Amino acid sequence: MKLLDEVIYDFDFTMPRVIATGRLVIFENMSEIVMISESAITVSSGVRSKRFTTVTGENFVIKEIGEGRLVIEGTIRSVEFL
């Protein structure tokens, strides 16, 4: 990917973004939580983009919920973009 394309991608606020570090996951650019279970959390990135992101694992604890942002902590097994 060219540098200009990377910069445009970084500032596209309609694209889902997930930052996963150790036991912490940060969802950005999300519009709603679609599903929560003991082993997975799925969020939607809005009506226009029709994108979903699922994190699977265990022992999830929601640390922060804000406008367009969700921070969870727990054991992460996988991250899937749908």
mmCIF file of the N, C-alpha and C atoms, coordinates in Angstrom:
data_MODEL
# 
_entry.id   MODEL 
# 
loop_
_atom_site.group_PDB 
_atom_site.id 
_atom_site.type_symbol 
_atom_site.label_atom_id 
_atom_site.label_alt_id 
_atom_site.label_comp_id 
_atom_site.label_asym_id 
_atom_site.label_entity_id 
_atom_site.label_seq_id 
_atom_site.pdbx_PDB_ins_code 
_atom_site.Cartn_x 
_atom_site.Cartn_y 
_atom_site.Cartn_z 
_atom_site.occupancy 
_atom_site.B_iso_or_equiv 
_atom_site.pdbx_formal_charge 
_atom_site.auth_seq_id 
_atom_site.auth_comp_id 
_atom_site.auth_asym_id 
_atom_site.auth_atom_id 
_atom_site.pdbx_PDB_model_num 
ATOM 1   N N  . MET A 1 1  ? 0.849   -1.167  0.000  1.00 0.00 ? 1  MET A N  1 
ATOM 2   C CA . MET A 1 1  ? 0.000   0.000   0.000  1.00 0.00 ? 1  MET A CA 1 
ATOM 3   C C  . MET A 1 1  ? 0.900   1.237   0.000  1.00 0.00 ? 1  MET A C  1 
ATOM 4   N N  . LYS A 1 2  ? 0.559   2.201   -0.820 1.00 0.00 ? 2  LYS A N  1 
ATOM 5   C CA . LYS A 1 2  ? 1.325   3.445   -0.890 1.00 0.00 ? 2  LYS A CA 1 
ATOM 6   C C  . LYS A 1 2  ? 1.080   4.295   0.355  1.00 0.00 ? 2  LYS A C  1 
ATOM 7   N N  . LEU A 1 3  ? 2.015   5.175   0.643  1.00 0.00 ? 3  LEU A N  1 
ATOM 8   C CA . LEU A 1 3  ? 1.928   6.014   1.834  1.00 0.00 ? 3  LEU A CA 1 
ATOM 9   C C  . LEU A 1 3  ? 0.643   6.843   1.844  1.00 0.00 ? 3  LEU A C  1 
ATOM 10  N N  . LEU A 1 4  ? 0.278   7.446   0.718  1.00 0.00 ? 4  LEU A N  1 
ATOM 11  C CA . LEU A 1 4  ? -0.943  8.255   0.655  1.00 0.00 ? 4  LEU A CA 1 
ATOM 12  C C  . LEU A 1 4  ? -2.173  7.399   0.958  1.00 0.00 ? 4  LEU A C  1 
ATOM 13  N N  . ASP A 1 5  ? -2.205  6.186   0.412  1.00 0.00 ? 5  ASP A N  1 
ATOM 14  C CA . ASP A 1 5  ? -3.332  5.282   0.679  1.00 0.00 ? 5  ASP A CA 1 
ATOM 15  C C  . ASP A 1 5  ? -3.399  4.920   2.163  1.00 0.00 ? 5  ASP A C  1 
ATOM 16  N N  . GLU A 1 6  ? -2.255  4.712   2.796  1.00 0.00 ? 6  GLU A N  1 
ATOM 17  C CA . GLU A 1 6  ? -2.228  4.401   4.220  1.00 0.00 ? 6  GLU A CA 1 
ATOM 18  C C  . GLU A 1 6  ? -2.753  5.559   5.059  1.00 0.00 ? 6  GLU A C  1 
ATOM 19  N N  . VAL A 1 7  ? -2.368  6.790   4.705  1.00 0.00 ? 7  VAL A N  1 
ATOM 20  C CA . VAL A 1 7  ? -2.832  7.968   5.446  1.00 0.00 ? 7  VAL A CA 1 
ATOM 21  C C  . VAL A 1 7  ? -4.341  8.122   5.299  1.00 0.00 ? 7  VAL A C  1 
ATOM 22  N N  . ILE A 1 8  ? -4.853  7.952   4.084  1.00 0.00 ? 8  ILE A N  1 
ATOM 23  C CA . ILE A 1 8  ? -6.294  8.053   3.854  1.00 0.00 ? 8  ILE A CA 1 
ATOM 24  C C  . ILE A 1 8  ? -7.020  6.964   4.636  1.00 0.00 ? 8  ILE A C  1 
ATOM 25  N N  . TYR A 1 9  ? -6.486  5.747   4.667  1.00 0.00 ? 9  TYR A N  1 
ATOM 26  C CA . TYR A 1 9  ? -7.092  4.646   5.413  1.00 0.00 ? 9  TYR A CA 1 
ATOM 27  C C  . TYR A 1 9  ? -7.106  4.957   6.910  1.00 0.00 ? 9  TYR A C  1 
ATOM 28  N N  . ASP A 1 10 ? -6.009  5.502   7.433  1.00 0.00 ? 10 ASP A N  1 
ATOM 29  C CA . ASP A 1 10 ? -5.929  5.819   8.859  1.00 0.00 ? 10 ASP A CA 1 
ATOM 30  C C  . ASP A 1 10 ? -6.959  6.851   9.287  1.00 0.00 ? 10 ASP A C  1 
ATOM 31  N N  . PHE A 1 11 ? -7.351  7.738   8.390  1.00 0.00 ? 11 PHE A N  1 
ATOM 32  C CA . PHE A 1 11 ? -8.297  8.794   8.749  1.00 0.00 ? 11 PHE A CA 1 
ATOM 33  C C  . PHE A 1 11 ? -9.702  8.540   8.225  1.00 0.00 ? 11 PHE A C  1 
ATOM 34  N N  . ASP A 1 12 ? -9.978  7.346   7.739  1.00 0.00 ? 12 ASP A N  1 
ATOM 35  C CA . ASP A 1 12 ? -11.322 6.982   7.298  1.00 0.00 ? 12 ASP A CA 1 
ATOM 36  C C  . ASP A 1 12 ? -12.118 6.552   8.518  1.00 0.00 ? 12 ASP A C  1 
ATOM 37  N N  . PHE A 1 13 ? -12.992 7.420   9.005  1.00 0.00 ? 13 PHE A N  1 
ATOM 38  C CA . PHE A 1 13 ? -13.718 7.168   10.237 1.00 0.00 ? 13 PHE A CA 1 
ATOM 39  C C  . PHE A 1 13 ? -14.924 6.257   10.060 1.00 0.00 ? 13 PHE A C  1 
ATOM 40  N N  . THR A 1 14 ? -15.137 5.727   8.851  1.00 0.00 ? 14 THR A N  1 
ATOM 41  C CA . THR A 1 14 ? -16.223 4.775   8.648  1.00 0.00 ? 14 THR A CA 1 
ATOM 42  C C  . THR A 1 14 ? -15.721 3.338   8.703  1.00 0.00 ? 14 THR A C  1 
ATOM 43  N N  . MET A 1 15 ? -14.428 3.139   8.621  1.00 0.00 ? 15 MET A N  1 
ATOM 44  C CA . MET A 1 15 ? -13.848 1.801   8.654  1.00 0.00 ? 15 MET A CA 1 
ATOM 45  C C  . MET A 1 15 ? -13.731 1.327   10.095 1.00 0.00 ? 15 MET A C  1 
ATOM 46  N N  . PRO A 1 16 ? -14.037 0.055   10.331 1.00 0.00 ? 16 PRO A N  1 
ATOM 47  C CA . PRO A 1 16 ? -13.856 -0.474  11.682 1.00 0.00 ? 16 PRO A CA 1 
ATOM 48  C C  . PRO A 1 16 ? -12.372 -0.548  12.012 1.00 0.00 ? 16 PRO A C  1 
ATOM 49  N N  . ARG A 1 17 ? -12.063 -0.366  13.271 1.00 0.00 ? 17 ARG A N  1 
ATOM 50  C CA . ARG A 1 17 ? -10.672 -0.438  13.705 1.00 0.00 ? 17 ARG A CA 1 
ATOM 51  C C  . ARG A 1 17 ? -10.638 -1.187  15.026 1.00 0.00 ? 17 ARG A C  1 
ATOM 52  N N  . VAL A 1 18 ? -9.734  -2.146  15.111 1.00 0.00 ? 18 VAL A N  1 
ATOM 53  C CA . VAL A 1 18 ? -9.566  -2.914  16.336 1.00 0.00 ? 18 VAL A CA 1 
ATOM 54  C C  . VAL A 1 18 ? -8.100  -2.877  16.710 1.00 0.00 ? 18 VAL A C  1 
ATOM 55  N N  . ILE A 1 19 ? -7.848  -2.498  17.944 1.00 0.00 ? 19 ILE A N  1 
ATOM 56  C CA . ILE A 1 19 ? -6.493  -2.517  18.481 1.00 0.00 ? 19 ILE A CA 1 
ATOM 57  C C  . ILE A 1 19 ? -6.482  -3.589  19.556 1.00 0.00 ? 19 ILE A C  1 
ATOM 58  N N  . ALA A 1 20 ? -5.663  -4.613  19.373 1.00 0.00 ? 20 ALA A N  1 
ATOM 59  C CA . ALA A 1 20 ? -5.585  -5.709  20.339 1.00 0.00 ? 20 ALA A CA 1 
ATOM 60  C C  . ALA A 1 20 ? -4.158  -5.795  20.860 1.00 0.00 ? 20 ALA A C  1 
ATOM 61  N N  . THR A 1 21 ? -4.013  -5.643  22.178 1.00 0.00 ? 21 THR A N  1 
ATOM 62  C CA . THR A 1 21 ? -2.704  -5.724  22.797 1.00 0.00 ? 21 THR A CA 1 
ATOM 63  C C  . THR A 1 21 ? -2.804  -6.569  24.056 1.00 0.00 ? 21 THR A C  1 
ATOM 64  N N  . GLY A 1 22 ? -2.130  -7.678  24.075 1.00 0.00 ? 22 GLY A N  1 
ATOM 65  C CA . GLY A 1 22 ? -2.162  -8.531  25.261 1.00 0.00 ? 22 GLY A CA 1 
ATOM 66  C C  . GLY A 1 22 ? -3.564  -8.961  25.614 1.00 0.00 ? 22 GLY A C  1 
ATOM 67  N N  . ARG A 1 23 ? -4.108  -8.433  26.692 1.00 0.00 ? 23 ARG A N  1 
ATOM 68  C CA . ARG A 1 23 ? -5.448  -8.801  27.152 1.00 0.00 ? 23 ARG A CA 1 
ATOM 69  C C  . ARG A 1 23 ? -6.466  -7.681  26.941 1.00 0.00 ? 23 ARG A C  1 
ATOM 70  N N  . LEU A 1 24 ? -6.121  -6.685  26.151 1.00 0.00 ? 24 LEU A N  1 
ATOM 71  C CA . LEU A 1 24 ? -6.997  -5.529  25.946 1.00 0.00 ? 24 LEU A CA 1 
ATOM 72  C C  . LEU A 1 24 ? -7.378  -5.404  24.476 1.00 0.00 ? 24 LEU A C  1 
ATOM 73  N N  . VAL A 1 25 ? -8.668  -5.158  24.211 1.00 0.00 ? 25 VAL A N  1 
ATOM 74  C CA . VAL A 1 25 ? -9.157  -4.935  22.846 1.00 0.00 ? 25 VAL A CA 1 
ATOM 75  C C  . VAL A 1 25 ? -9.901  -3.610  22.827 1.00 0.00 ? 25 VAL A C  1 
ATOM 76  N N  . ILE A 1 26 ? -9.566  -2.773  21.840 1.00 0.00 ? 26 ILE A N  1 
ATOM 77  C CA . ILE A 1 26 ? -10.248 -1.493  21.658 1.00 0.00 ? 26 ILE A CA 1 
ATOM 78  C C  . ILE A 1 26 ? -10.933 -1.511  20.295 1.00 0.00 ? 26 ILE A C  1 
ATOM 79  N N  . PHE A 1 27 ? -12.266 -1.402  20.305 1.00 0.00 ? 27 PHE A N  1 
ATOM 80  C CA . PHE A 1 27 ? -13.034 -1.248  19.072 1.00 0.00 ? 27 PHE A CA 1 
ATOM 81  C C  . PHE A 1 27 ? -13.208 0.251   18.840 1.00 0.00 ? 27 PHE A C  1 
ATOM 82  N N  . GLU A 1 28 ? -12.899 0.720   17.652 1.00 0.00 ? 28 GLU A N  1 
ATOM 83  C CA . GLU A 1 28 ? -13.156 2.112   17.298 1.00 0.00 ? 28 GLU A CA 1 
ATOM 84  C C  . GLU A 1 28 ? -14.036 2.151   16.064 1.00 0.00 ? 28 GLU A C  1 
ATOM 85  N N  . ASN A 1 29 ? -14.771 3.228   15.917 1.00 0.00 ? 29 ASN A N  1 
ATOM 86  C CA . ASN A 1 29 ? -15.689 3.437   14.789 1.00 0.00 ? 29 ASN A CA 1 
ATOM 87  C C  . ASN A 1 29 ? -16.819 2.416   14.795 1.00 0.00 ? 29 ASN A C  1 
ATOM 88  N N  . MET A 1 30 ? -17.301 2.077   15.966 1.00 0.00 ? 30 MET A N  1 
ATOM 89  C CA . MET A 1 30 ? -18.424 1.146   16.064 1.00 0.00 ? 30 MET A CA 1 
ATOM 90  C C  . MET A 1 30 ? -19.708 1.922   16.325 1.00 0.00 ? 30 MET A C  1 
ATOM 91  N N  . SER A 1 31 ? -20.822 1.358   15.901 1.00 0.00 ? 31 SER A N  1 
ATOM 92  C CA . SER A 1 31 ? -22.091 2.037   16.133 1.00 0.00 ? 31 SER A CA 1 
ATOM 93  C C  . SER A 1 31 ? -22.950 1.330   17.169 1.00 0.00 ? 31 SER A C  1 
ATOM 94  N N  . GLU A 1 32 ? -22.824 -0.001  17.277 1.00 0.00 ? 32 GLU A N  1 
ATOM 95  C CA . GLU A 1 32 ? -23.631 -0.713  18.257 1.00 0.00 ? 32 GLU A CA 1 
ATOM 96  C C  . GLU A 1 32 ? -23.026 -2.077  18.561 1.00 0.00 ? 32 GLU A C  1 
ATOM 97  N N  . ILE A 1 33 ? -23.360 -2.576  19.731 1.00 0.00 ? 33 ILE A N  1 
ATOM 98  C CA . ILE A 1 33 ? -22.993 -3.936  20.104 1.00 0.00 ? 33 ILE A CA 1 
ATOM 99  C C  . ILE A 1 33 ? -24.100 -4.841  19.592 1.00 0.00 ? 33 ILE A C  1 
ATOM 100 N N  . VAL A 1 34 ? -23.756 -5.797  18.762 1.00 0.00 ? 34 VAL A N  1 
ATOM 101 C CA . VAL A 1 34 ? -24.747 -6.677  18.140 1.00 0.00 ? 34 VAL A CA 1 
ATOM 102 C C  . VAL A 1 34 ? -24.996 -7.906  18.995 1.00 0.00 ? 34 VAL A C  1 
ATOM 103 N N  . MET A 1 35 ? -23.916 -8.486  19.561 1.00 0.00 ? 35 MET A N  1 
ATOM 104 C CA . MET A 1 35 ? -24.052 -9.702  20.335 1.00 0.00 ? 35 MET A CA 1 
ATOM 105 C C  . MET A 1 35 ? -22.979 -9.769  21.415 1.00 0.00 ? 35 MET A C  1 
ATOM 106 N N  . ILE A 1 36 ? -23.376 -10.198 22.586 1.00 0.00 ? 36 ILE A N  1 
ATOM 107 C CA . ILE A 1 36 ? -22.424 -10.467 23.657 1.00 0.00 ? 36 ILE A CA 1 
ATOM 108 C C  . ILE A 1 36 ? -22.743 -11.851 24.204 1.00 0.00 ? 36 ILE A C  1 
ATOM 109 N N  . SER A 1 37 ? -21.729 -12.693 24.288 1.00 0.00 ? 37 SER A N  1 
ATOM 110 C CA . SER A 1 37 ? -21.886 -14.002 24.918 1.00 0.00 ? 37 SER A CA 1 
ATOM 111 C C  . SER A 1 37 ? -20.692 -14.231 25.840 1.00 0.00 ? 37 SER A C  1 
ATOM 112 N N  . GLU A 1 38 ? -20.631 -15.391 26.446 1.00 0.00 ? 38 GLU A N  1 
ATOM 113 C CA . GLU A 1 38 ? -19.516 -15.693 27.337 1.00 0.00 ? 38 GLU A CA 1 
ATOM 114 C C  . GLU A 1 38 ? -18.196 -15.785 26.589 1.00 0.00 ? 38 GLU A C  1 
ATOM 115 N N  . SER A 1 39 ? -18.261 -16.058 25.280 1.00 0.00 ? 39 SER A N  1 
ATOM 116 C CA . SER A 1 39 ? -17.029 -16.284 24.532 1.00 0.00 ? 39 SER A CA 1 
ATOM 117 C C  . SER A 1 39 ? -16.833 -15.360 23.330 1.00 0.00 ? 39 SER A C  1 
ATOM 118 N N  . ALA A 1 40 ? -17.746 -14.413 23.086 1.00 0.00 ? 40 ALA A N  1 
ATOM 119 C CA . ALA A 1 40 ? -17.605 -13.552 21.906 1.00 0.00 ? 40 ALA A CA 1 
ATOM 120 C C  . ALA A 1 40 ? -18.343 -12.228 22.092 1.00 0.00 ? 40 ALA A C  1 
ATOM 121 N N  . ILE A 1 41 ? -17.811 -11.219 21.425 1.00 0.00 ? 41 ILE A N  1 
ATOM 122 C CA . ILE A 1 41 ? -18.466 -9.915  21.330 1.00 0.00 ? 41 ILE A CA 1 
ATOM 123 C C  . ILE A 1 41 ? -18.436 -9.501  19.870 1.00 0.00 ? 41 ILE A C  1 
ATOM 124 N N  . THR A 1 42 ? -19.608 -9.156  19.319 1.00 0.00 ? 42 THR A N  1 
ATOM 125 C CA . THR A 1 42 ? -19.711 -8.693  17.940 1.00 0.00 ? 42 THR A CA 1 
ATOM 126 C C  . THR A 1 42 ? -20.248 -7.275  17.945 1.00 0.00 ? 42 THR A C  1 
ATOM 127 N N  . VAL A 1 43 ? -19.583 -6.395  17.193 1.00 0.00 ? 43 VAL A N  1 
ATOM 128 C CA . VAL A 1 43 ? -20.031 -5.010  17.077 1.00 0.00 ? 43 VAL A CA 1 
ATOM 129 C C  . VAL A 1 43 ? -20.256 -4.677  15.605 1.00 0.00 ? 43 VAL A C  1 
ATOM 130 N N  . SER A 1 44 ? -21.118 -3.695  15.378 1.00 0.00 ? 44 SER A N  1 
ATOM 131 C CA . SER A 1 44 ? -21.403 -3.204  14.034 1.00 0.00 ? 44 SER A CA 1 
ATOM 132 C C  . SER A 1 44 ? -20.698 -1.874  13.847 1.00 0.00 ? 44 SER A C  1 
ATOM 133 N N  . SER A 1 45 ? -20.275 -1.641  12.611 1.00 0.00 ? 45 SER A N  1 
ATOM 134 C CA . SER A 1 45 ? -19.593 -0.385  12.306 1.00 0.00 ? 45 SER A CA 1 
ATOM 135 C C  . SER A 1 45 ? -20.496 0.605   11.598 1.00 0.00 ? 45 SER A C  1 
ATOM 136 N N  . GLY A 1 46 ? -21.779 0.387   11.634 1.00 0.00 ? 46 GLY A N  1 
ATOM 137 C CA . GLY A 1 46 ? -22.710 1.368   11.093 1.00 0.00 ? 46 GLY A CA 1 
ATOM 138 C C  . GLY A 1 46 ? -23.542 0.852   9.954  1.00 0.00 ? 46 GLY A C  1 
ATOM 139 N N  . VAL A 1 47 ? -24.586 1.601   9.667  1.00 0.00 ? 47 VAL A N  1 
ATOM 140 C CA . VAL A 1 47 ? -25.535 1.210   8.624  1.00 0.00 ? 47 VAL A CA 1 
ATOM 141 C C  . VAL A 1 47 ? -24.910 1.332   7.240  1.00 0.00 ? 47 VAL A C  1 
ATOM 142 N N  . ARG A 1 48 ? -24.158 2.407   7.016  1.00 0.00 ? 48 ARG A N  1 
ATOM 143 C CA . ARG A 1 48 ? -23.587 2.620   5.684  1.00 0.00 ? 48 ARG A CA 1 
ATOM 144 C C  . ARG A 1 48 ? -22.533 1.587   5.326  1.00 0.00 ? 48 ARG A C  1 
ATOM 145 N N  . SER A 1 49 ? -21.669 1.224   6.266  1.00 0.00 ? 49 SER A N  1 
ATOM 146 C CA . SER A 1 49 ? -20.582 0.321   5.932  1.00 0.00 ? 49 SER A CA 1 
ATOM 147 C C  . SER A 1 49 ? -20.984 -1.150  6.029  1.00 0.00 ? 49 SER A C  1 
ATOM 148 N N  . LYS A 1 50 ? -22.022 -1.482  6.832  1.00 0.00 ? 50 LYS A N  1 
ATOM 149 C CA . LYS A 1 50 ? -22.505 -2.853  7.003  1.00 0.00 ? 50 LYS A CA 1 
ATOM 150 C C  . LYS A 1 50 ? -21.357 -3.818  7.302  1.00 0.00 ? 50 LYS A C  1 
ATOM 151 N N  . ARG A 1 51 ? -20.512 -3.427  8.223  1.00 0.00 ? 51 ARG A N  1 
ATOM 152 C CA . ARG A 1 51 ? -19.379 -4.258  8.617  1.00 0.00 ? 51 ARG A CA 1 
ATOM 153 C C  . ARG A 1 51 ? -19.527 -4.674  10.071 1.00 0.00 ? 51 ARG A C  1 
ATOM 154 N N  . PHE A 1 52 ? -19.093 -5.893  10.342 1.00 0.00 ? 52 PHE A N  1 
ATOM 155 C CA . PHE A 1 52 ? -19.159 -6.423  11.689 1.00 0.00 ? 52 PHE A CA 1 
ATOM 156 C C  . PHE A 1 52 ? -17.770 -6.902  12.095 1.00 0.00 ? 52 PHE A C  1 
ATOM 157 N N  . THR A 1 53 ? -17.476 -6.780  13.369 1.00 0.00 ? 53 THR A N  1 
ATOM 158 C CA . THR A 1 53 ? -16.211 -7.256  13.900 1.00 0.00 ? 53 THR A CA 1 
ATOM 159 C C  . THR A 1 53 ? -16.522 -8.112  15.119 1.00 0.00 ? 53 THR A C  1 
ATOM 160 N N  . THR A 1 54 ? -15.928 -9.307  15.161 1.00 0.00 ? 54 THR A N  1 
ATOM 161 C CA . THR A 1 54 ? -16.146 -10.223 16.269 1.00 0.00 ? 54 THR A CA 1 
ATOM 162 C C  . THR A 1 54 ? -14.819 -10.559 16.929 1.00 0.00 ? 54 THR A C  1 
ATOM 163 N N  . VAL A 1 55 ? -14.792 -10.474 18.243 1.00 0.00 ? 55 VAL A N  1 
ATOM 164 C CA . VAL A 1 55 ? -13.641 -10.908 19.030 1.00 0.00 ? 55 VAL A CA 1 
ATOM 165 C C  . VAL A 1 55 ? -14.097 -12.096 19.855 1.00 0.00 ? 55 VAL A C  1 
ATOM 166 N N  . THR A 1 56 ? -13.360 -13.202 19.758 1.00 0.00 ? 56 THR A N  1 
ATOM 167 C CA . THR A 1 56 ? -13.682 -14.374 20.551 1.00 0.00 ? 56 THR A CA 1 
ATOM 168 C C  . THR A 1 56 ? -12.601 -14.606 21.597 1.00 0.00 ? 56 THR A C  1 
ATOM 169 N N  . GLY A 1 57 ? -13.005 -15.199 22.697 1.00 0.00 ? 57 GLY A N  1 
ATOM 170 C CA . GLY A 1 57 ? -12.076 -15.465 23.783 1.00 0.00 ? 57 GLY A CA 1 
ATOM 171 C C  . GLY A 1 57 ? -12.852 -15.831 25.031 1.00 0.00 ? 57 GLY A C  1 
ATOM 172 N N  . GLU A 1 58 ? -12.346 -15.389 26.175 1.00 0.00 ? 58 GLU A N  1 
ATOM 173 C CA . GLU A 1 58 ? -13.040 -15.696 27.431 1.00 0.00 ? 58 GLU A CA 1 
ATOM 174 C C  . GLU A 1 58 ? -12.692 -14.660 28.484 1.00 0.00 ? 58 GLU A C  1 
ATOM 175 N N  . ASN A 1 59 ? -13.508 -14.653 29.527 1.00 0.00 ? 59 ASN A N  1 
ATOM 176 C CA . ASN A 1 59 ? -13.339 -13.742 30.666 1.00 0.00 ? 59 ASN A CA 1 
ATOM 177 C C  . ASN A 1 59 ? -13.352 -12.264 30.259 1.00 0.00 ? 59 ASN A C  1 
ATOM 178 N N  . PHE A 1 60 ? -14.238 -11.904 29.335 1.00 0.00 ? 60 PHE A N  1 
ATOM 179 C CA . PHE A 1 60 ? -14.317 -10.516 28.886 1.00 0.00 ? 60 PHE A CA 1 
ATOM 180 C C  . PHE A 1 60 ? -14.955 -9.628  29.949 1.00 0.00 ? 60 PHE A C  1 
ATOM 181 N N  . VAL A 1 61 ? -14.387 -8.464  30.132 1.00 0.00 ? 61 VAL A N  1 
ATOM 182 C CA . VAL A 1 61 ? -14.921 -7.435  31.011 1.00 0.00 ? 61 VAL A CA 1 
ATOM 183 C C  . VAL A 1 61 ? -14.937 -6.134  30.215 1.00 0.00 ? 61 VAL A C  1 
ATOM 184 N N  . ILE A 1 62 ? -16.087 -5.482  30.163 1.00 0.00 ? 62 ILE A N  1 
ATOM 185 C CA . ILE A 1 62 ? -16.169 -4.198  29.465 1.00 0.00 ? 62 ILE A CA 1 
ATOM 186 C C  . ILE A 1 62 ? -15.582 -3.128  30.374 1.00 0.00 ? 62 ILE A C  1 
ATOM 187 N N  . LYS A 1 63 ? -14.511 -2.494  29.906 1.00 0.00 ? 63 LYS A N  1 
ATOM 188 C CA . LYS A 1 63 ? -13.822 -1.473  30.690 1.00 0.00 ? 63 LYS A CA 1 
ATOM 189 C C  . LYS A 1 63 ? -14.325 -0.070  30.381 1.00 0.00 ? 63 LYS A C  1 
ATOM 190 N N  . GLU A 1 64 ? -14.750 0.142   29.134 1.00 0.00 ? 64 GLU A N  1 
ATOM 191 C CA . GLU A 1 64 ? -15.193 1.484   28.731 1.00 0.00 ? 64 GLU A CA 1 
ATOM 192 C C  . GLU A 1 64 ? -16.145 1.372   27.549 1.00 0.00 ? 64 GLU A C  1 
ATOM 193 N N  . ILE A 1 65 ? -17.225 2.132   27.601 1.00 0.00 ? 65 ILE A N  1 
ATOM 194 C CA . ILE A 1 65 ? -18.135 2.274   26.466 1.00 0.00 ? 65 ILE A CA 1 
ATOM 195 C C  . ILE A 1 65 ? -18.312 3.766   26.256 1.00 0.00 ? 65 ILE A C  1 
ATOM 196 N N  . GLY A 1 66 ? -18.044 4.211   25.041 1.00 0.00 ? 66 GLY A N  1 
ATOM 197 C CA . GLY A 1 66 ? -18.215 5.615   24.706 1.00 0.00 ? 66 GLY A CA 1 
ATOM 198 C C  . GLY A 1 66 ? -18.744 5.742   23.302 1.00 0.00 ? 66 GLY A C  1 
ATOM 199 N N  . GLU A 1 67 ? -18.900 6.940   22.853 1.00 0.00 ? 67 GLU A N  1 
ATOM 200 C CA . GLU A 1 67 ? -19.415 7.177   21.511 1.00 0.00 ? 67 GLU A CA 1 
ATOM 201 C C  . GLU A 1 67 ? -18.441 6.636   20.471 1.00 0.00 ? 67 GLU A C  1 
ATOM 202 N N  . GLY A 1 68 ? -18.841 5.534   19.826 1.00 0.00 ? 68 GLY A N  1 
ATOM 203 C CA . GLY A 1 68 ? -18.017 4.938   18.783 1.00 0.00 ? 68 GLY A CA 1 
ATOM 204 C C  . GLY A 1 68 ? -16.831 4.144   19.289 1.00 0.00 ? 68 GLY A C  1 
ATOM 205 N N  . ARG A 1 69 ? -16.778 3.870   20.589 1.00 0.00 ? 69 ARG A N  1 
ATOM 206 C CA . ARG A 1 69 ? -15.601 3.206   21.159 1.00 0.00 ? 69 ARG A CA 1 
ATOM 207 C C  . ARG A 1 69 ? -16.027 2.212   22.246 1.00 0.00 ? 69 ARG A C  1 
ATOM 208 N N  . LEU A 1 70 ? -15.369 1.048   22.242 1.00 0.00 ? 70 LEU A N  1 
ATOM 209 C CA . LEU A 1 70 ? -15.606 0.019   23.238 1.00 0.00 ? 70 LEU A CA 1 
ATOM 210 C C  . LEU A 1 70 ? -14.270 -0.587  23.619 1.00 0.00 ? 70 LEU A C  1 
ATOM 211 N N  . VAL A 1 71 ? -13.995 -0.666  24.913 1.00 0.00 ? 71 VAL A N  1 
ATOM 212 C CA . VAL A 1 71 ? -12.747 -1.260  25.398 1.00 0.00 ? 71 VAL A CA 1 
ATOM 213 C C  . VAL A 1 71 ? -13.115 -2.452  26.257 1.00 0.00 ? 71 VAL A C  1 
ATOM 214 N N  . ILE A 1 72 ? -12.555 -3.621  25.900 1.00 0.00 ? 72 ILE A N  1 
ATOM 215 C CA . ILE A 1 72 ? -12.795 -4.825  26.683 1.00 0.00 ? 72 ILE A CA 1 
ATOM 216 C C  . ILE A 1 72 ? -11.455 -5.443  27.085 1.00 0.00 ? 72 ILE A C  1 
ATOM 217 N N  . GLU A 1 73 ? -11.523 -6.196  28.179 1.00 0.00 ? 73 GLU A N  1 
ATOM 218 C CA . GLU A 1 73 ? -10.335 -6.879  28.674 1.00 0.00 ? 73 GLU A CA 1 
ATOM 219 C C  . GLU A 1 73 ? -10.677 -8.344  28.841 1.00 0.00 ? 73 GLU A C  1 
ATOM 220 N N  . GLY A 1 74 ? -9.727  -9.230  28.548 1.00 0.00 ? 74 GLY A N  1 
ATOM 221 C CA . GLY A 1 74 ? -9.937  -10.662 28.703 1.00 0.00 ? 74 GLY A CA 1 
ATOM 222 C C  . GLY A 1 74 ? -8.935  -11.437 27.878 1.00 0.00 ? 74 GLY A C  1 
ATOM 223 N N  . THR A 1 75 ? -9.135  -12.740 27.802 1.00 0.00 ? 75 THR A N  1 
ATOM 224 C CA . THR A 1 75 ? -8.271  -13.608 27.005 1.00 0.00 ? 75 THR A CA 1 
ATOM 225 C C  . THR A 1 75 ? -8.777  -13.604 25.564 1.00 0.00 ? 75 THR A C  1 
ATOM 226 N N  . ILE A 1 76 ? -7.953  -13.177 24.645 1.00 0.00 ? 76 ILE A N  1 
ATOM 227 C CA . ILE A 1 76 ? -8.346  -13.032 23.242 1.00 0.00 ? 76 ILE A CA 1 
ATOM 228 C C  . ILE A 1 76 ? -7.868  -14.247 22.457 1.00 0.00 ? 76 ILE A C  1 
ATOM 229 N N  . ARG A 1 77 ? -8.793  -14.859 21.716 1.00 0.00 ? 77 ARG A N  1 
ATOM 230 C CA . ARG A 1 77 ? -8.431  -15.979 20.849 1.00 0.00 ? 77 ARG A CA 1 
ATOM 231 C C  . ARG A 1 77 ? -8.350  -15.570 19.390 1.00 0.00 ? 77 ARG A C  1 
ATOM 232 N N  . SER A 1 78 ? -9.330  -14.752 18.945 1.00 0.00 ? 78 SER A N  1 
ATOM 233 C CA . SER A 1 78 ? -9.321  -14.354 17.527 1.00 0.00 ? 78 SER A CA 1 
ATOM 234 C C  . SER A 1 78 ? -10.096 -13.063 17.332 1.00 0.00 ? 78 SER A C  1 
ATOM 235 N N  . VAL A 1 79 ? -9.786  -12.415 16.215 1.00 0.00 ? 79 VAL A N  1 
ATOM 236 C CA . VAL A 1 79 ? -10.502 -11.215 15.775 1.00 0.00 ? 79 VAL A CA 1 
ATOM 237 C C  . VAL A 1 79 ? -10.907 -11.465 14.332 1.00 0.00 ? 79 VAL A C  1 
ATOM 238 N N  . GLU A 1 80 ? -12.195 -11.264 14.027 1.00 0.00 ? 80 GLU A N  1 
ATOM 239 C CA . GLU A 1 80 ? -12.701 -11.543 12.682 1.00 0.00 ? 80 GLU A CA 1 
ATOM 240 C C  . GLU A 1 80 ? -13.498 -10.352 12.175 1.00 0.00 ? 80 GLU A C  1 
ATOM 241 N N  . PHE A 1 81 ? -13.195 -9.940  10.937 1.00 0.00 ? 81 PHE A N  1 
ATOM 242 C CA . PHE A 1 81 ? -13.929 -8.858  10.266 1.00 0.00 ? 81 PHE A CA 1 
ATOM 243 C C  . PHE A 1 81 ? -14.883 -9.485  9.261  1.00 0.00 ? 81 PHE A C  1 
ATOM 244 N N  . LEU A 1 82 ? -16.161 -9.156  9.365  1.00 0.00 ? 82 LEU A N  1 
ATOM 245 C CA . LEU A 1 82 ? -17.179 -9.709  8.458  1.00 0.00 ? 82 LEU A CA 1 
ATOM 246 C C  . LEU A 1 82 ? -17.797 -8.629  7.620  1.00 0.00 ? 82 LEU A C  1 
# 
